[in-house]
C-alpha cells in the first residue's frame, strides 16, 4: 500500500496529472465492478442496477483517453510547425 502511495506522489511531483486521473477512473471502475458483483450475490436486481457505475467509469476512461490523445496530437503538430 505504501508503494502505491509513493507512486502517486511521484506522479504528482512529475506533473503527470493525466496519468493520475486515468488511474483513478480505472480504480473506480474495477472496485465498483467487484462491489457490484458482491452485491449481486445478495440482491441480484440491485447488483445489476449498480453496474451502471463501473460502465460509466469505463466509458469515461475510454473517452478521456481518446480526447487526450487527439488533443496531444494537435498540440504536438502545432508545436512542431513553429
N, C-alpha and C positions, 0 to 999 in steps of 0.2 A: 504494500500500500504506500509505503514511503517513497518507493521508486516512481510510482505513478505521479505522486505529488511533485517530486523533484523534476520529472519530465515536463509536467505542466508549467512549473516555474521557469524552467529553461526555455520552453517555447515562448512564454510571455516575455522573458528578457530579450529573446532574439526577435521580438516584434512579429511573431507568426500568429497573429490573432485569427487568421482564417483557418489555420490548422486546428487551433483550439475549438473554434466554432464547429468545424466538421466533426471533430472527435466528440464534442458534446451532443450533436444530433445523433451520431452513431450509438453512443452510450445510452441515450434516451430511448432510441428505437429498440435496442437489444434488451435493455432492462424492462421496458414496458411490455415487450413481447413475452418475456419469461413470466412477468407478473400476471398478464392476461391468461397465459396458459395455466398457471396455478389457480387463478380464479375460476377458469372454465372447468377445472376438475370439481369444484364445489358447486358452481352455478353456471351451467353451460350458456344460457342466454346472456347473462351479464358478461361473461368472458368474451363471447363473440362480439357483443356490442362494444366492449372496450378495445377491441382490436383496431378501431379507428385511430387510436393514439399512435401505435407503432407504425401503422401505414402512413399516417400524416408525417411523422418524423422521417421516415424513409423517403417519402416524396419530397419533403423539404431538403433533405440531404442531397438528393439527385438534382433537383432544380438549382439549388445553390451551387453545386459543383459545376453544372452546365453554364450558368450565367457567369460564374467567376472565371472559368476558362475562356469564355468569349471575351469578357472584359480585359483579361490579361493579354489575350492575343491582340486585341485592338490597341491597347496601351503599348505593347511591345513594338507593333508595327509603326505606331506614331513616333515613338522614341528612336527607332532605327532610321527613320527618314530624316531626322534632324542632324 
